[in-house]
Amino acid sequence: MIHTERMTARIQGEFAVLLIGMRINRLLSVHKWLPVNRAMGRMLNELYAKPELGFLSHEMWFSRTIILVQYWRSHEALLEYAKARDSSHLPAWQAFNRAVGTDGSVGVWHESYVVKPGMYENVYVNMPPFGMGKAGELVPASAGLQSAAGRMQSLES
């Protein structure tokens, strides 16, 4: 559903954002990068099937570098998932290290951020629920929420 009005998104309390992805350094090394790509799909399926793990939502872009933006209930939940022996992440990470390691064929990366209330703002116009708007609650960007400063200030209170 496209929201044609200006909207802003809210997530209650502190949350975490994870930027994660892979870069195909050797396009012809399909046997190296395809398993990494498939592993991410398995992890996303697992995360959506188990909301109790704290995963909220994601967005993904494909090109030579694949980028995912993930929203998590907390940084602690993200770390617990990454280290859990019964999750898809740990075996995938171990398989990557065995198959690719530091041979240069496939790059993987991540950045994680803890976001506190009052330390973010956003706006969406003519968009379906997207990003934080999919992970949190969309509300009209009106009544003091028309500007970035107003949205930021509203979160501080």
KACOR-V974894 format. One line per field, one symbol per residue. ss: DSSP state (H for helix, E for strand, - for the rest). phi: phi as a letter, one per 20 degrees, with the letter a starting at -180 (. if undefined). A space follows every 10 residues. Layout:
ss->???
phi->???
//
This chain:
ss->--E---EEEE ----EEEEEE EEEE-----H HHHHHHHHHH HHHHHHHHH- HHH-EEEEEE E---EEEEEE EE--HHHHHH HHH----HHH HHHHHHHHH- -----EEEEE EEEEE----- ---E--E--- -HHHH-EEEE -------HHH HHHHHH-
phi->.eeeefccdc cfmfbcddeb acceecgfeg feefffffff ffffgffffc gffnfdabcb cdagdeccdd dcgbffffff ffeffeeffg ffffffffed ldfnfcecbb cccedegndb babcclcfgb lffeeddecg eclndfdgff ffffffe
//
